[in-house]
Amino acid sequence: MDNSEMERQARRETLLKLAAAGALGAGGILGLVRDALSAGSLPATPGFRHIKGPVGVDATRASIGLNIKPGQSVMTGVGGEAVYIVGPDAFLQREKTKVTFEESGGAQFLRIVTGSLLSVIGKGRDRPRNLQIATPTATIGIRGTGCYIEAEEARTYFCLCYGEAEVTPKGDPKLKETIQTKHHDHPIYIHASGSQMMAPATVMNHTDDELIMLENAVGRWPPFYGQGGKSY
């Protein structure tokens, strides 16, 4: 058995275990497994890979395989959920969330207007520039990371699951901070105002199983995989 076949088998076993455990919910898991097994390596098939409940792109109802283009917004309603791939990146968007994808001068921007988004972001040749994520209270530059964000008008919850990020509070850009983590080491709140603009938080509302699923959807493994230790 060559290395590519061993990788494919490992991916199959992992995703089927997640499916059996109910880690990803019932809807769409077979399609996600199929795509992850067929991808083998980048580039993965772009577009929507899983849709549950009300999900739209601008004024269009989302469908499996629909691509997301710069300038478009992905919106989930009550009970909605979506997994989609854009370039080397994969996203799990939860209900009542609006995310806009933008490009300017060759740079890429992702604006989380409101709601919750789990992301795995490519690096190296797959992503020559950082992806800039904007929320109502922060600007976050990331590359080669996994992160989870909950965006509200008054504060942003940000967990850098692994990798490196540069976090800038919009209320006071002088407090810009570079964060490096290996496994959910430094979750924070970024407030719009107040004496403690960036405050410690706890790990919440996202799991390692979801990160493994997203990374596999684009032919990768998260760096913590197989290292033991505490799981989330």
N, C-alpha and C positions, 0 to 999 in steps of 0.2 A: 504494500500500500504506500503510495507516494505521499509527500507532505500535503499537497492540495486535497487529496482524498481524506487524509486524516483530519485536516481542518474542517472539511465539509461534514464528516461524521461527528466531530465534537460539537459543531454548531447545531446539527440535527438533534443530538441528545440533549443539549442544553435547552433549546427552545421547546422541545417536546415535554421536558420536565416542567418548564414554566407553564406550559399550557395545561398539563395535568394538575398542577398545583393551583390553577386558577389565578395565577399572578397577573395575567394580562386581561382577564375578563373573557367572556365567551366569544364576543363578536370579532370576527376577522382574524383570529389567530392562525388558522390554516393558511390564509393568504400570506401572512407575515412569515411563517415558516417556509413556505414555498419560495418567496422572494429571497429570503436570507440564504437558502440553500443554493439557489440558482445563481446568486450574485457572485459568490466565490471570491471576488476581489472588486475593487472600484473600477469603473464607475458603477454605482448601483442604479437601478431604475428610478428615475425621479417621479415625483407626484405623490398622490394620496395612496397609501397602502392599507389604511383601516379607517372606517367611518362608522360612527354610532350616533344616532340622534340627529338633531339639526346642525348641519355644518354647511357653510357657504363661503364662496370666494367672490368678493364684491357682491353683485346682485345675482350670482349664479349659484345654484345648488351644487355642492361638491360631489364628485363621483370618483370611484377608484381609477387611478391612472391620470387624473387631471393634474397638469403641471401648474405650479405657482410662479408667476412672472414678476419682475421688479415693478413696483408701484401697486401691486395687488394686496388686498387684505383678506386674511382667513378669520372667519368668525364662527364661534360655536355658541349655540343657545343652551337653554336649560336641558340638562341630560346629554348634551353633545360631547363628543370626543373624537379626535382625529390623530392619526399617525401619518406623517408625510416626510418626503425627502426633497431637499433642495441642494443640488450640487453634492459636496462631500458631507453634508450635515443632515441629521435626522431629528425630528421633533415629535413630541407627544403633547398635544394641546388639549387642555381640560375644558370643562363646560364654562359658559359665560365669559369667554375670552376673545379678545380681538388683537390680532398680530398683523403688522404691516411690514412688507419687505420692500426695501428701497436700495437704489444704487445712485452714486454721484461721484464723478471723477474717477471711476474705476474702483471706488471703495464700496463696501457692502454694509448696509444698515438694517437692523431688525428692531422695529418699534413695538413694544408690548403696551398697548393702550390701556388695557385692563385685563385682569384674570391671571391664569397660571399656565406656565410652559416649561416642560422638561426638554433640554437640548443636548445633543452630542455634536461637537464641532470638529471638523477635520483640521489637519495641520500639514506642514511640510509642503511638498509640491502640490498637494490638493488645495491648499489655501495659502497663496503667497502673501496675502494681507490679513490683518486682524478683522474680525467681524465686530462691528460696534452695535451693542444692544442699548436701546434707550427705553427708559420707563418714566413715569411722571416725576420721579424723584432722583434718578441716577442715570449716568452713562457708564457702560461697562464694556471694556475692550477685551476680547477673548480670542484664543486660537488654540486648537488642540485640547479642548476641555469638555467636561460634562458639567452642566449647571441646571439648577432649578430656580425659577423666579415666580413670585406672586406679586403682581403689581396693583397697587391701590393709589388713589390720589394723594394720600398723606404719607404713605410709606411703601417701600419695596422690601420684600423678603428675598434674600439671595443666598443660595447655597452653592458654592463652588465644589462640586462633587469630587473633581480631580482636575489638575492642570494649573494654569496661571491666568489671572485676570487683573486688570487695572480698573478700580472702582472710583468714580468721581461723583460725589453728591452734588446735585444741581444747586442746592441751597448754599453750599460753601465749597467751591472747587478746590480751595487750598488744602482741603482735607483728603485729597486724592491718595489712595492707598493701593499698593500692589500686593495681591494675595496669591499664595501658592499652597496647594493642598494635594494630598494623596487619596483621601477617602473621607469626604464630608467633614474636614477638620475645622472649618472656620465659618459657619453660617452666620449671617448678620442681617439686621434691619438697617435700611437707609431711609432716614426720615426727611420730610420736606423742610422741617425747621425744628428748632429746639436746641437745648444745650448739649445734647448727645446726638449728633447727627448720624453717627454710625454706632449701633449697639449690638452686643452679642445676641445670638439667637440659638435655637436648638434645631436639630434635623427633623423635618416634618413633611408629610404629604407627598413623598416620593420614595422610591425603593431602588435597591440595587438590581432587582429583577427587571425593572423597567429600563434601567440603563443598559443592561446586557442585551435586552431585546432591541433597543435602538441602535446600539453599536453593531450588532449582528446584521441589522437591516442594511447597513452600508459596508458590510464585509470586515468589521473590526471587532476587537474585544476591548472592554474597559481595562485600564492598567491594574485595577485591583483584582481582576478575575483570577481565581485559583490561589490567592495568597492567604486565604483563611482570615481569621480575625472577625470582628463584629460585623454583622450584616444589617442593612437598613431596608 
